Amino acid sequence: MTLTEKLLARAAGKAEVRAGENVWVKADVLMTHDVCGPGTIGVFQREFGAQAKVWDKDRVVIIPDHYIFTADSKSNRNVDILREFVRQQGITYFYDVIDDPNGMWRFDLAQGALKRQYGSQYAGVCHTALPQKGHTRPGEVLFGTDSHTCMAGAFNEFATGIGNTDAGFVMGTGRLLLKVPETMLFRLEGKLQPGVMAKDIILHIIGEIGFDGATYRALQFEGSGIATLSVDDRMTVANMAIEAGGKNGIFPFDARTAEYVEARTRLNGTRQSYEPVELDPDQKVVYELTVDLARLEPTVACHPDPGQRKLAKELGDVQLDRAYIGSCTGGKTSDFVEFARWLRGRRVSIDTFGVPATPEIVHELQTTRWGGERLWDLLVAAGVQMTENAGCAACLGGPVDTFGRMNAPLKCISATNRNFPGRMGHKDSQVFLASPATVAASALAGRIVDPREYLPS
């Protein structure tokens, strides 16, 4: 069996399952956030009763993160709905924006968008926060009301996005009926060259198969090249499985996975036991592609979808209005460190926005020094507008006062994960997806460039 088949077989209590089979799967974790949480709660209460209890208060994780730092009253109210439900249910893991369990969330626009406006429990972008808070464990099944839940597949688990109706059912029963997906195998060999990042791997793959080329399939990543990829790199790759239509993305378990998971579960006091699934030499897949990492070049996904692949060096005539780094895909500490490598001692020529994915990342950027200078200060000196209010921000557009949102038909190069029309704001804006290195170099040039032209010494 493939990794996905092994995970679903275990969760279904079966010796084996095969692609196309429908099975009842037990959930280990259900995650929801402020956009889909109220809807999921509504479905749960409608179907199970206003006084019904969730199937396991320790396995429901609620993380407000999407439309948070906005004065929009309906968005603020969504967070309050989550808090009321958590209080009613006694849910253990709720990463609230404020510290008062009886309070109400209101974003103060007068304070501006740059300075911190959240409490001590706030966790930031759900997909980055889940592993940071110790909720991603090898061998488990994670359902989330967000399509990029597949990012947790980096940790050798079955992680996939589901809708509010399915999530309401899981909330009440801890189970879900799933069709076992076929598996596409991607063998990663070799090592990335300077100026090329994990984002370039997944953009290359999506360009090969198309933005619908993996519809309802599992993307399984194997090969000797995985050993050269950090946990952050693997999260970037798994995150965008959905951008090819995938049901999930998944990596094998190794020592790096164990080190990360064990450190995070101990730090946060979450469940520490887990049982990974191992590769099976007799697995059956429907597609195979070998990717030589050493031959990859900086890659860009052009408007209007992630499958419009071109090499950065081919797009030098595309003038830009804006650059953006952030989101679950591009807002990790390692993403900002690489971004800073290109900008150190230089200055951007277009409006450039930086949104760390979590408060922990904000702290790391503000306390890590490079040659006596804080990384945060280095980025600000380069002209980047950095906000301490970690979250999804303009990745999903949001209300008009969202930090970094495009409220006019602009062209933006972004380290985020999706670029359909209107994704980051104005319906006539254009988003070009690229790695943090390519975004940084392009912010310097004011046009799309191959970052190797600006390779730091």
C-alpha positions, -999 to +999 in steps of 0.1 A: +000+000+000+010+036-004+015+059+026-019+073+022-035+039+019-017+027+050-029+056+070-065+053+060-065+015+065-053+020+101-079+048+107-106+025+093-095-005+114-088-025+083-058-046+073-057-029+039-075-006+016-072+002-021-077+033-042-114+039-050-127+021-019-151+040+004-141+037+041-152+051+075-122+069+089-116+079+125-102+114+130-073+122+153-077+160+150-103+183+136-091+219+130-113+249+122-108+287+121-127+319+121-139+317+084-154+282+085-157+277+122-191+295+127-206+276+098-192+243+111-206+250+145-240+259+129-241+225+111-231+206+143-257+223+164-284+219+138-278+182+132-268+170+167-288+195+189-281+229+205-268+212+237-248+184+220-212+179+229-183+175+205-170+139+202-137+148+220-129+182+234-092+174+233-091+167+196-109+198+183-084+226+176-097+261+169-074+287+155-087+321+144-063+334+118-079+346+085-100+378+089-086+390+122-068+423+120-096+442+104-122+466+117-150+447+098-176+440+125-188+407+110-152+394+109-147+404+145-180+387+155-168+354+140-140+352+166-166+359+193-187+330+181-158+307+183-151+318+219-187+313+230-187+278+215-153+269+232-167+281+266-198+260+261-179+229+251-149+232+273-126+227+243-090+224+254-072+239+224-085+274+214-058+299+204-078+331+210-069+365+198-076+380+232-068+367+267-102+375+283-124+343+279-155+365+284-143+394+263-151+405+227-126+409+199-123+443+183-094+454+161-084+490+167-077+506+133-065+537+150-034+519+163-024+510+128-016+477+112+020+473+122+020+470+160+008+439+178-029+437+187-033+402+201-030+384+234-007+357+247-027+327+234-030+338+197-012+314+174-014+329+139-019+310+106-035+276+114-014+255+091+019+268+106+005+270+141-007+233+141+029+219+139+043+247+161+018+239+188+024+201+186-008+190+168+008+173+139+019+137+146+031+110+122+005+083+115-025+104+123-055+117+104-061+155+104-092+171+090-093+209+087-119+233+073-093+248+050-079+235+017-043+240+027-047+216+056-027+192+034+005+211+046+006+187+076+013+159+052+049+169+057+047+151+090+038+117+076+001+121+083-031+121+062-042+157+063-069+172+041-094+200+039-131+194+042-162+215+041-184+228+069-210+200+065-183+172+068-166+191+096-199+194+115-203+156+112-167+150+124-173+174+153-201+152+164-189+117+157-151+118+151-156+099+119-159+106+082-167+085+051-138+089+025-130+075-008-094+063-008-075+084-033-051+071-060-015+080-054+009+099-077+046+094-068+072+122-071+108+111-066+129+140-055+166+134-062+197+156-058+200+189-041+187+224-048+212+249-061+217+284-046+188+307-054+164+278-058+140+270-030+113+244-020+086+267-036+103+261-069+099+223-065+062+224-061+057+251-087+077+229-111+056+199-103+023+217-107+035+231-140+042+195-151+008+180-142-015+211-143-035+228-116-061+200-119-036+172-127-039+156-093-076+160-087-087+138-057-053+121-057-026+118-031+008+133-039+035+112-023+071+125-022+100+101-020+137+100-030+171+107-017+166+145-022+141+146+007+170+142+031+183+176+019+150+194+026+142+209+060+109+204+077+099+239+066+108+229+030+086+199+032+057+219+046+060+243+016+058+214-009+029+196+009+010+228+014+005+233-024-007+198-032-042+213-033-030+237-060-029+207-083-063+195-071-047+169-047-066+154-019-035+153+002+003+155+000+025+132+021+062+127+030+079+096+045+089+097+082+125+102+091+148+115+119+140+152+110+103+146+113+108+129+147+131+156+160+106+184+151+075+165+164+090+154+196+103+188+204+070+205+197+048+180+216+070+182+247+072+220+246+034+224+243+023+194+264+003+178+236+001+141+230+036+127+224+029+091+213+027+084+175+032+056+151+044+066+116+038+046+084+067+033+064+072+031+026+061-001+010+082-014-020+052-031-035+030+000-035+008+007-066+007+042-079-010+057-110+017+081-120+055+086-114+077+116-120+114+120-110+125+155-103+162+163-103+165+191-077+199+202-090+184+210-124+155+231-111+156+269-117+137+298-100+101+293-111+070+315-112+033+306-115+017+333-136-018+348-135-045+333-134-037+299-118-008+280-101-003+258-132+009+287-154+046+279-149+074+299-164+110+304-154+117+336-136+144+344-162+118+344-189+096+371-173+120+401-171+095+423-190+068+419-164+068+451-144+055+449-108+036+472-085+039+452-053+058+423-036+044+402-007+059+376+016+038+357+041+011+330+046+015+294+056+035+287+025+059+317+026+057+332+061+079+308+081+112+319+097+133+302+071+114+320+044+121+354+060+158+345+065+162+337+029+143+368+019+166+389+041+197+374+025+187+390-008+177+424+008+206+429+032+223+462+024+198+469-004+165+486-008+133+475-025+120+496-053+082+488-050+058+485-021+067+454-003+047+438+026+059+412+051+035+392+072+050+365+095+028+334+098+028+332+137+037+353+167+066+329+174+081+338+140+077+375+148+096+369+180+123+350+162+128+377+136+129+404+163+155+385+184+177+369+158+207+390+149+228+390+117+260+409+121+247+428+151+215+438+134+181+423+141+166+405+111+134+425+116+153+458+115+173+446+084+140+440+065+125+474+076+157+492+066+154+476+032+119+492+028+097+462+038+065+471+056+066+445+084+036+438+106+037+422+140+001+410+135+008+375+123-020+360+102-033+352+068-037+389+059-039+396+022-032+360+011-070+355+011-079+391+002-101+399+032-119+432+040-106+463+023-086+474+054-066+441+054-028+447+055-013+443+021-046+438+003-047+449-033-076+474-036-067+483-072-057+463-103-020+459-094+006+433-103+021+415-073+048+389-069+040+369-038+054+340-017+018+328-010+001+298-025-028+308-047-033+333-075-068+329-090-084+362-100-094+383-069-075+360-045-055+389-029-081+416-034-092+434-065-107+411-092-085+426-119-052+424-100-026+398-110-006+376-087+026+359-096+036+331-072+073+326-065+098+317-038+109+342-011+142+345-030+125+354-063+101+377-045+130+395-028+151+399-060+120+411-079+111+436-052+146+451-057+143+452-094+106+463-097+101+435-122+102+398-122+138+386-122+158+354-116+172+358-080+205+344-091+211+378-108+212+392-073+228+363-055+243+375-022+280+370-017 
